[in-house]
Amino acid sequence: MLSLSQVHSYYDKMEVLKGISIDVAEGEIVALIGANGAGKTTTLNAICGVVKVGKGKIRFLDKEISSLPTTEIVKLGISQVPEGRKLFQDMTVLENLEMGSYRRRDKQEIKRDLKHVYEIFPVLFERKKQLAGTLSGGEQQMLAIARGLMMKPRLLLLDEPSLGLAPILVNQIFEIIKKINKLGTTILLVEQNAHMALSIANRGYVMETGKVVLEDLAFNLLKNEMVRKTYLGIA
Amino acid sequence: MDYIISGLTMGGAYALIAVGYTMVYGIIGLINFAHGEIYMFGAYFVFAMIVETSKNTSFLISLFMLVIFGITIYLFLRDKFSPLPSLALSLVGGSFLSGFTFFLFLTSIPFYLAFLLSMIFTSCLGMAIEFIAYRPLRDAPRLAALITAIGMSLILQNVARLIWGARTRAYPDQLIPSIIKTQTINGEFLTDKLLSKMSFFELLLKGHKIRIFGDTYISSLKILIILLTILIMIILHLIIHKTKIGKAMRACAQDKVTASLMGIDTDRIITYTFAIGSGMGAVAGILNGLAYHNLSPTMGYKAGVVAFAAAVLGGIGNIPGAMVGGFILGLAQSIAAWIGLSQWIYGVAYAVMILFIVLRPTGIFGKATAR
């Protein structure tokens, strides 16, 4: 479905992605793990066209997308839930969700999806008139994911959904991610919480300083010596 | 009382301009110094359309319009077609439209029509300015964009001077519909008897001075200006809070990258912001022309600076703040005139602004945010 081959990206002159190749097949949950500054977020931004791709190719649904503007890429069905939520703080919950469906014209479907999203996140329905900035951290993360879902994406890119959340909420969020995937959305998940990410993913990639150093089934990665040592803190 | 009313009238115009400043600042973080000139052109376009302009002058204006229309059409076509065909199409479309405006300027057309067309022309002017002057500098340092804005302001001022000359113009009385014509103080007053028989609204539409109480009369024009200002602000509020484009504007103002991740075409939204702000600037210019019989190429600069102060007063980037700021400065100026400082009204406006910056740096409605 999505395939990056030898993608290089630069901030000014600094090479942040040093030729990474990642594949995501339809229906999968793929985890992308690694330490701070490994280039995980940049990878997502390169897919969405927020960061320019210097060299290499990104294909989505057999279409070359590495030189398309962000709005076109989004139209093809990729939606990103950015790191740190990035909600529109001064807009209400409902307005944030409406921004998610900004590109869509199918009014009936949007209504149905909105109902559906409220079913997954009942708390958002209770707070739909509230300003997004006044929600708690967990609610904000839910809203960010809900907003991403309102775009009705084929592929959902999740950037650090567990960041800054209490452990009980982390479990809840990951349950929801699994549910969304079961309902037919392919997911590329970037996480520092490697254990959680790998426990729900089908496959995983480990990134270090702009390169993919390891790729395997999530199940195998959880058992991998190096992964256990570096990212799971288990000797 | 008279001073309060003229303060509110003036304040309404300032508020309309200030909203233009604040909207643009909110969305791209740039003080659009050419906004005062947009206001000035709004007033002049009406002037050119309601009076019979000479062939040479009409041709000059149409040439200017060709540039404006051409750029505006190109701006919208470039997304759909490749550069060359859209350039050709915009040349053809621009020529056609500006040829049409040539006749509009040459002849005399009804005031209301001129009012509407002027708003449209001015919106195009705003969009064109954004496209040629600010968009290439979107990622440039702020100072560069600021200097460009000042340059744009000077260019437009001199274009106006080239077309209409430096002397002061006024809308000819006989071409303004009687509804919004001011009666002179020595003009015919209605007797108390007649007044009591007519409804307030009738009086408003007859264009007479309306007696409020005692010896206080207000021209219906001023009341109309205030009402119209308020009406436009309500419409603006509805656009921003209820329509999809308005919501997208707010989203872009808060976070452009995330907005583009939602599939919002941020450049297009910025274009719309300029169009709306400029249209409102035009309304302010025309109303001002009606109220004070005074059009000059520098009118935009004068009003623009005060309106900018109003936008700062209300907390720049904040739309209700800009409206309130406009009214406060208008009132401050007319109170200054009332206590005998009529030479000092601009000084008073700045003094109020400075006072506010010292006492409340974020403006009336501004939020304290760390940058």
Interface residues (C-beta under 8 A of the other chain):
Chain A: C48 V50 T70 T71 V74 K75 S79 Q80 P82 K86 F88 Q89 D90 M91 E95 E98 M99 G100 Y102 R103 R147 M151
Chain B: K244 K247 A248 R250 A251 Q254 D255 V257 T258 A259 S260 L261 M262 G263 I264 D265
